[in-house]
Amino acid sequence: MKMNWLELFPEPIKSLLEQLPSSMLDRLEEVRIREGRPLEINAAGDHHFVTPGGKLTYRVEDSYKPAREDSHRLLDRISNHSLYTMEEELRKGFITIPGGHRIGLAGRTVLSGGKVEHLRDISGFNVRIAKEIHGASDEILPHLLDRKEKRMKHTLILSPPQHGKTTLIRDMARQISNGSYGNTTVKWPGMKVGIIDERSEIAGSIRGVPSFDVGSRTDVMDGCPKAEGMMMMIRSMSPEVLLVDEIGRSEDAEAITEALHAGISVIATAHGSSVDELSQRPALAALMENQMFEVYVILNRVEGHLNFRILDRQQRSIQLSLPNQKGVDVYG
């Protein structure tokens, strides 16, 4: 069962959020709590502060300002009153809770040997609300099909943070696994899909069971580092398609190369706004230089709608959503 994200918040923050218009709650992506500073929400790129009466405002002086007690209560709820059991999450600076909701943390770092050991005096929270949108990949999936070989093309999806990458690949997993391929008449059977879900955001697994609909033939490796998880999935579950979110390390690139050489289609995401930009990152440069990906999808969200460009292996344009089209509705 998915967690109702509103239940995460302590009073009075929960009551303030419940007073927001339902249209705003449906589009809500982030709730930012900063001790002593305005309570802020982000809905499809539109930022507001929240007043003590549950109204929206842009005025700092009219906003509700969470107190230290609010921070402590929220931290207790996030950690289930056992913060010491979450040392690894605190080292990374975020916690993922049931339902795939990810909570970024800010505070004072404690160092050991020059590296971050954990966080303390946590006073900043960014609650990112995970959304499930069936059909989010309808317009993009047809361009990822190798109709001759009846397989998915090796694909890298690029965008800046919070432009819908995770929502997109969650829907791709569902469709590919179930044998539906977006806006096409293709009648292929569903494929075996493996998701490497290091941050528990794609499938939102609870005790190993996905809380999101990721398809009938999908297996999830939850909470596992991407590189190790890809190799484990290949050895244990024989996937036809691997999906992995936010690659960026050299070991990620090595594992992807192994998967491609094993005949497995890989659909991965990475932060970036262009292929050239990724080529400047040492950990991923070899993947770009060797043209390991057959398709690049460049995402750009405008006013809540996901516009995209699709490039081939040589970075030539295949398809783009036109300016007079709304693109794909993606919030989150």
C-alpha angles and dihedrals in degrees: 000000000000119000116246097237092214089065088065094071125081123227132304092025092055092054092049092052092046089058093060117106112274090237088059094046091052091055097039114129106165139024112193120198118188117175111248093003134090121298103241134195131191120206115180091330094314111120126204139165120230123231125221085258095057095256129132121251142161092209116103092203092057096049132103111251115207114231129219090265089058090054093048093049092048091049090050091053094046093050096037088240091299109096095163090066090062099059094126092052091047090052090056094045099239142072126208115209130196111295094040094274110152123209119200116206134207128187141101117330123223112213131208119184090349093304130104110265098177145318127264135174088038109193104153127070131179110191108197111197114218116222132197113214116179109211096025090127098042096110096041104043096070090063092055096060122106095206094185095055094030094231141107117270120240101264138188118196116203132191142130115269118293098018096121105272095135094044089050098051091043088061091043090056091051095049098042091047093049095044098250117124109190122258096356139102091228111140101195118144118252117278130226105260127195120197120198101204106182095166096035089239104116100054098015090219121199112200089343096310117111114242091195124067102256096160141275097273099042127118121195129209099200127201093000126131108260100241095047092041093054092053092046091050092049092051098042110030106026096221123194092205128030121200120195131170129222105358116189113136129091091243089055090055092049093051092048090052090052091051093050091050089051090059096253120138113234126204110186137167131214138177112258144096099228142018090242089058091055091048088065092060108091095213093057102029094096092055090053096043093049091046091231092162119070095197135031120199114198113197127202121175119208121182093340095311122112114229119186147188122206120206131187127230091281090050093252116148116258102169141349135185107249122241092243091055123083094225119207121335106238126162115177 
